[in-house]
Amino acid sequence: MAAVEFAHDPVLADKVVELLAPDRGGTFLDGTLGGGGHAERILAAAPGARVVGLDQDPDALTAARRRLGVRGDRVVFVNGNFRDTARIATDLKEIDDLAGALLDLGVSSFQIDSEARGFSFRRGTPLNMRMGGTTGGGRTAADILNAASEQQLGKLFREYGEERRWRAVAREIIRRRQTTPFRTADDLVAAFTTVLGPGIDARTKARLFQALRIEVNDEMTALQEALTSIRGLLSPQGRFVVISYHSLEDRIVKNAFREWSRDCICPPELPVCRCRGAALGRVLTRKPVRPDEAEISRNPRARSARLRAWEKS
Ligand SMILES: C[S@@+](CC[C@H](N)C(=O)[O-])C[C@H]1O[C@@H](n2cnc3c(N)ncnc32)[C@H](O)[C@@H]1O
C-alpha cells in the first residue's frame, strides 16, 4: 500500500443512491470500487443490500477493505478489470442477478496523489499510469511514448486529448526520444512546452496526460465491453448508473443506453424488423446529471462528471 491516505470524495453520491434505490434489496455491483466511498453509501442506505466491489487496483481494494470491513459479509471484494465482468460472474454466483450496477470511471484522487503510480504531471513522477498498479502487466506510459509510431501518438492526442496541435506534439515526442528516452513527467511536460509554449496551463497538461492514461489502460474499449457484459447480469428492473469524466466516455454510455432503449435497431432500409423487436429497458436520465456548484467547490475533481442511468425491463 502506498504511503498516501486514501482520500477520495464520492461524486454525485446522493444521486447514485437515489437512482440505484438499494432499499429494494439485492446485490449491487460496484465495478470501480476505489476507496469504497459509493459502496459505503449504498450499504448505509439499505440494510438489505449487498455489494460486490470490483477494482483492478490492489491498493484500492486494501483501502476499501479497511473502510467497509465493518459491513462484514455484506461485501465481497474482487480484484479484476470490469471488462471481464461476465467471466468473473461465472466464478462468483453473487454477480449473476444484479439489482444494480455502478461504474464511476477514471482514476481516484488517491491514485493521482500516489507518486509511484505516475498519473500526475508533478516533477519527477515516473511515467507509469497503469491502473492495475506498478507491478501489474501491460505497457507503461513511458513504453508507449518510447515505442509508438508518430501516427499512433498523433491519434491518441487527437482523439483522447482533443488537442488541436496533435501532429506537432507527436513529432516532438519522436524527435526527443531519438536522443533521450521518456522516463518522467518532466520529459513529457518539456515536449508539450516546446510545442504549446511555456505558458501551458495545468488544465491542458491534465488533458494531455489523461489522453495517455486512456491509451495505457485501453479505457474506451474496456468500457464498451463492460457495458454489454454488465447489462447481461442485471435482473429485471435492475439499474445501471455510470459516471464519466471524458466526453468520449460519456458518448459511449449515452449511445449504449439509447440503443438498448429502442424497440427496433434494424437498418432503415430493411422492410421487416429482424432484430430483437423490443426495447431492453429505458433511460432514466434524459440529460446527464451534473454536480452543482457547491459540490464542485468542495470537490473540484467532480467538475467534469456526467452521470447517466438506465433500467432493464
Ligand atoms: C473514480 S475511482 C472510484 C472511486 C469510488 N467510486 C469511491 O467512491 O471511492 C475509479 C476506480 O476505478 C478503478 N478502475 C478504473 N478502470 C477500471 C477497470 N477497467 N476495471 C476495474 N477497475 C477500474 C480505478 O482503479 C479506481 O480505483
Ligand as a Chemical Component Dictionary entry (heavy atoms), coordinates in Angstrom:
data_LIG
# 
_chem_comp.id                   LIG 
_chem_comp.type                 NON-POLYMER 
_chem_comp.pdbx_formal_charge   0 
_chem_comp.three_letter_code    LIG 
# 
loop_
_chem_comp_atom.comp_id 
_chem_comp_atom.atom_id 
_chem_comp_atom.alt_atom_id 
_chem_comp_atom.type_symbol 
_chem_comp_atom.charge 
_chem_comp_atom.model_Cartn_x 
_chem_comp_atom.model_Cartn_y 
_chem_comp_atom.model_Cartn_z 
_chem_comp_atom.pdbx_ordinal 
LIG C1  C1  C 0  -13.093 7.329  -9.687  1  
LIG S1  S1  S 1  -12.428 5.950  -8.860  2  
LIG C2  C2  C 0  -13.790 5.258  -7.994  3  
LIG C3  C3  C 0  -13.988 5.861  -6.645  4  
LIG C4  C4  C 0  -15.101 5.212  -5.848  5  
LIG N1  N1  N 0  -16.390 5.341  -6.509  6  
LIG C5  C5  C 0  -15.178 5.790  -4.448  7  
LIG O1  O1  O 0  -16.193 6.425  -4.132  8  
LIG O2  O2  O -1 -14.221 5.630  -3.686  9  
LIG C6  C6  C 0  -12.249 4.810  -10.154 10 
LIG C7  C7  C 0  -11.702 3.453  -9.711  11 
LIG O3  O3  O 0  -11.992 2.558  -10.758 12 
LIG C8  C8  C 0  -10.910 1.716  -10.978 13 
LIG N2  N2  N 0  -10.972 1.298  -12.369 14 
LIG C9  C9  C 0  -10.852 2.077  -13.468 15 
LIG N3  N3  N 0  -10.975 1.339  -14.576 16 
LIG C10 C10 C 0  -11.197 0.064  -14.174 17 
LIG C11 C11 C 0  -11.419 -1.152 -14.860 18 
LIG N4  N4  N 0  -11.393 -1.223 -16.193 19 
LIG N5  N5  N 0  -11.656 -2.261 -14.117 20 
LIG C12 C12 C 0  -11.666 -2.219 -12.764 21 
LIG N6  N6  N 0  -11.427 -1.090 -12.059 22 
LIG C13 C13 C 0  -11.211 0.034  -12.762 23 
LIG C14 C14 C 0  -9.691  2.540  -10.639 24 
LIG O4  O4  O 0  -8.615  1.710  -10.273 25 
LIG C15 C15 C 0  -10.211 3.404  -9.478  26 
LIG O5  O5  O 0  -9.923  2.811  -8.242  27 
# 
loop_
_chem_comp_bond.comp_id 
_chem_comp_bond.atom_id_1 
_chem_comp_bond.atom_id_2 
_chem_comp_bond.value_order 
_chem_comp_bond.pdbx_ordinal 
LIG C1  S1  SING 1  
LIG S1  C2  SING 2  
LIG S1  C6  SING 3  
LIG C2  C3  SING 4  
LIG C3  C4  SING 5  
LIG C4  N1  SING 6  
LIG C4  C5  SING 7  
LIG C5  O1  DOUB 8  
LIG C5  O2  SING 9  
LIG C6  C7  SING 10 
LIG C7  O3  SING 11 
LIG C7  C15 SING 12 
LIG O3  C8  SING 13 
LIG C8  N2  SING 14 
LIG C8  C14 SING 15 
LIG N2  C9  SING 16 
LIG N2  C13 SING 17 
LIG C9  N3  DOUB 18 
LIG N3  C10 SING 19 
LIG C10 C11 SING 20 
LIG C10 C13 DOUB 21 
LIG C11 N4  SING 22 
LIG C11 N5  DOUB 23 
LIG N5  C12 SING 24 
LIG C12 N6  DOUB 25 
LIG N6  C13 SING 26 
LIG C14 O4  SING 27 
LIG C14 C15 SING 28 
LIG C15 O5  SING 29 
# 
